[in-house]
Amino acid sequence: MTGSTVNILDLWPTKLVKKMLPDYNDPNRELLKLARNWDKTKKDLTTDYKHNNPFEIDEPATNWLRENVNQVMIEYLRAIGIDFSVDWQIHGWINVNRSGDYHDPHNHPHCYLSGTYYVKVPLPVKSNLSRRDVRPNHITFYDPRTGFNMQSISGDPYIDPEHSVMPEPGLLMLWPAGLMHFVHPNLSNETRVSISFNIILKWEDHYLPSQN
């Protein structure tokens, strides 16, 4: 049909937010002190994600981080076109990963969005391993559409079923909670310290999508 317009839709995209927070040095020093103090006194700090929520602490550094997470949440909602009021709470936990520590591929059930803020990340170290795909301290996200890359060709944006990020201090990331991700092993003798969190919606009936 001559002169017809081609309509190409971008269906089922996955939004991944990456934001370097300004003026993070002083807050990170305080957050690192909090992480080290809790690591000494609280059992299973990293794996007991149901307790020890740093977002409940009323201190300058935790208040700073809470404000930034809330702002990124607002920016995310605006980016996906949600124009009605949404109320949420933040539940977080501190990760202190020593040499060899990692997190298996997983997602975060029972919440809307998940994220991580990076307080301390060891500098890259040279690995004696022969594999080129060893990515210490990276976080990798996996395409939720299983097998979608099976017939991709060179240049196709869906050729790679995974996306890896090498975090750095001051980086805040946010993603849909159902997205599978893997935290690669820390191969450094230094600790990797981050604060992970879930965005839990305070339910309202107007959140229900239209059935039309």
C-alpha positions as CSV (number, residue, x, y, z in Angstrom):
1,M,0.0,0.0,0.0
2,T,1.8,3.1,-1.3
3,G,2.6,5.8,1.3
4,S,1.3,3.8,4.3
5,T,2.9,4.4,7.7
6,V,4.8,1.6,9.4
7,N,3.7,1.4,13.0
8,I,6.4,-0.4,15.1
9,L,5.6,-0.8,18.8
10,D,8.1,-1.3,21.6
11,L,6.3,-4.0,23.5
12,W,7.0,-5.2,27.0
13,P,10.0,-3.1,27.8
14,T,11.9,-3.4,31.1
15,K,13.0,-0.2,32.7
16,L,16.3,-0.3,34.6
17,V,17.2,2.9,36.4
18,K,20.8,4.0,37.0
19,K,21.5,7.2,38.8
20,M,24.8,8.5,40.3
21,L,23.8,10.5,43.4
22,P,25.5,13.8,43.9
23,D,27.5,14.6,47.0
24,Y,27.6,11.0,48.2
25,N,31.0,11.0,49.9
26,D,29.9,12.2,53.3
27,P,26.7,10.1,53.5
28,N,28.6,7.0,52.3
29,R,31.1,7.4,55.1
30,E,28.3,7.4,57.7
31,L,26.5,4.6,55.9
32,L,29.7,2.5,56.0
33,K,30.1,3.1,59.7
34,L,26.5,2.0,60.2
35,A,27.1,-1.2,58.1
36,R,30.3,-2.1,60.0
37,N,28.6,-1.5,63.4
38,W,25.6,-3.6,62.5
39,D,27.9,-6.3,61.0
40,K,29.5,-6.7,64.4
41,T,26.3,-6.8,66.4
42,K,23.6,-8.3,64.3
43,K,23.5,-11.9,63.3
44,D,23.1,-12.8,59.6
45,L,23.0,-9.2,58.7
46,T,23.2,-9.7,54.9
47,T,20.9,-12.7,54.6
48,D,18.3,-11.6,57.2
49,Y,16.6,-9.2,54.9
50,K,13.3,-9.1,56.9
51,H,14.9,-7.2,59.8
52,N,17.5,-4.4,60.4
53,N,15.9,-1.9,58.0
54,P,18.3,1.1,57.7
55,F,15.5,3.2,56.2
56,E,13.9,3.3,59.6
57,I,16.9,5.0,61.1
58,D,16.6,8.8,61.6
59,E,20.1,9.9,60.9
60,P,21.4,12.4,58.3
61,A,22.9,9.7,56.0
62,T,19.9,7.4,56.1
63,N,17.5,10.3,55.6
64,W,19.6,11.4,52.6
65,L,19.4,8.0,51.1
66,R,15.6,7.7,51.8
67,E,15.0,11.0,50.1
68,N,17.0,10.0,47.0
69,V,15.2,6.6,46.7
70,N,11.8,8.4,47.0
71,Q,12.9,10.8,44.3
72,V,14.1,8.1,41.9
73,M,10.8,6.3,42.5
74,I,8.9,9.4,41.4
75,E,11.1,9.7,38.3
76,Y,10.5,6.0,37.5
77,L,6.7,6.4,37.8
78,R,6.8,9.5,35.6
79,A,8.9,7.7,33.0
80,I,6.4,4.8,32.6
81,G,3.5,7.2,32.4
82,I,1.8,6.7,35.7
83,D,-0.1,10.0,36.4
84,F,-2.1,9.1,39.5
85,S,-1.1,9.1,43.2
86,V,0.9,6.1,44.4
87,D,1.9,5.5,48.0
88,W,4.7,3.2,49.1
89,Q,7.1,2.2,51.8
90,I,10.8,1.3,51.6
91,H,12.1,-1.9,53.2
92,G,15.9,-2.3,53.0
93,W,18.8,-4.3,54.3
94,I,22.6,-3.9,54.4
95,N,24.8,-6.3,52.4
96,V,28.4,-6.8,53.6
97,N,30.1,-9.1,51.1
98,R,33.5,-10.5,51.9
99,S,35.9,-12.3,49.6
100,G,34.1,-15.1,47.8
101,D,30.6,-13.9,48.7
102,Y,28.0,-13.7,46.0
103,H,24.2,-13.8,45.5
104,D,22.6,-16.6,43.4
105,P,20.3,-15.5,40.6
106,H,17.0,-14.4,42.2
107,N,14.2,-11.9,42.2
108,H,12.3,-10.1,45.0
109,P,8.7,-11.4,45.5
110,H,5.9,-9.5,47.2
111,C,7.0,-6.1,46.2
112,Y,6.7,-3.7,43.2
113,L,10.3,-2.5,42.6
114,S,13.7,-3.5,43.9
115,G,17.0,-1.6,44.0
116,T,20.4,-1.3,45.4
117,Y,22.6,1.6,46.5
118,Y,26.3,1.1,46.5
119,V,28.3,2.3,49.5
120,K,31.7,0.6,49.0
121,V,32.9,-1.3,45.9
122,P,36.4,-2.8,45.8
123,L,38.6,-1.7,42.9
124,P,38.8,-4.3,40.0
125,V,41.4,-7.0,40.6
126,K,43.2,-9.1,38.1
127,S,41.9,-12.6,38.1
128,N,44.2,-15.6,37.6
129,L,41.2,-17.5,36.2
130,S,41.3,-18.3,32.5
131,R,37.7,-17.5,31.8
132,R,37.0,-14.1,30.1
133,D,33.5,-13.9,31.5
134,V,34.6,-13.7,35.1
135,R,33.1,-10.4,36.3
136,P,33.9,-9.8,40.0
137,N,31.5,-7.5,41.9
138,H,29.3,-7.0,38.8
139,I,25.5,-7.3,38.9
140,T,23.8,-9.1,36.0
141,F,20.2,-8.8,34.9
142,Y,18.5,-11.4,32.8
143,D,15.9,-10.9,30.0
144,P,12.6,-12.1,31.5
145,R,11.4,-13.3,28.1
146,T,13.0,-16.7,28.2
147,G,14.6,-17.7,24.9
148,F,13.7,-14.4,23.2
149,N,17.3,-14.1,21.8
150,M,17.2,-17.6,20.1
151,Q,16.9,-16.2,16.6
152,S,18.6,-12.8,17.0
153,I,21.1,-11.7,14.4
154,S,24.1,-9.4,14.6
155,G,23.0,-5.9,15.6
156,D,19.7,-7.1,17.0
157,P,19.2,-5.4,20.4
158,Y,17.9,-8.7,21.7
159,I,21.0,-10.7,20.9
160,D,22.3,-10.6,24.5
161,P,19.9,-12.2,27.1
162,E,21.8,-10.5,29.9
163,H,23.0,-7.0,30.9
164,S,25.9,-6.5,33.4
165,V,26.8,-3.4,35.4
166,M,30.0,-2.8,37.3
167,P,28.7,-0.6,40.2
168,E,30.6,2.1,41.9
169,P,30.1,4.0,45.1
170,G,27.2,6.5,44.8
171,L,25.3,4.5,42.2
172,L,21.6,3.9,42.9
173,M,19.8,1.3,40.8
174,L,16.1,0.5,40.6
175,W,14.3,-2.2,38.6
176,P,11.0,-4.3,38.5
177,A,11.1,-6.7,41.4
178,G,10.4,-9.7,39.3
179,L,13.6,-9.2,37.2
180,M,16.1,-12.0,37.8
181,H,19.6,-10.8,38.7
182,F,22.9,-12.2,39.9
183,V,25.5,-10.6,42.1
184,H,28.9,-11.9,41.0
185,P,31.5,-13.0,43.6
186,N,33.7,-10.5,45.3
187,L,37.2,-11.7,44.5
188,S,38.9,-8.9,46.5
189,N,40.1,-9.0,50.0
190,E,38.1,-5.8,50.7
191,T,34.4,-5.9,51.5
192,R,31.7,-4.8,49.1
193,V,29.0,-2.9,51.0
194,S,25.6,-2.0,49.5
195,I,22.1,-1.3,50.7
196,S,19.4,-3.2,48.9
197,F,15.7,-2.3,49.2
198,N,12.2,-3.1,48.1
199,I,9.4,-0.7,47.1
200,I,6.2,-2.0,48.7
201,L,3.0,-0.4,47.6
202,K,0.4,0.7,50.1
203,W,-2.5,-0.8,48.2
204,E,-5.3,1.3,46.8
205,D,-8.1,0.1,44.6
206,H,-7.3,2.6,41.9
207,Y,-4.0,0.8,41.3
208,L,-6.0,-2.0,39.5
209,P,-5.4,-1.8,35.7
210,S,-8.3,-1.3,33.4
211,Q,-9.8,-4.5,32.0
212,N,-10.8,-2.9,28.7
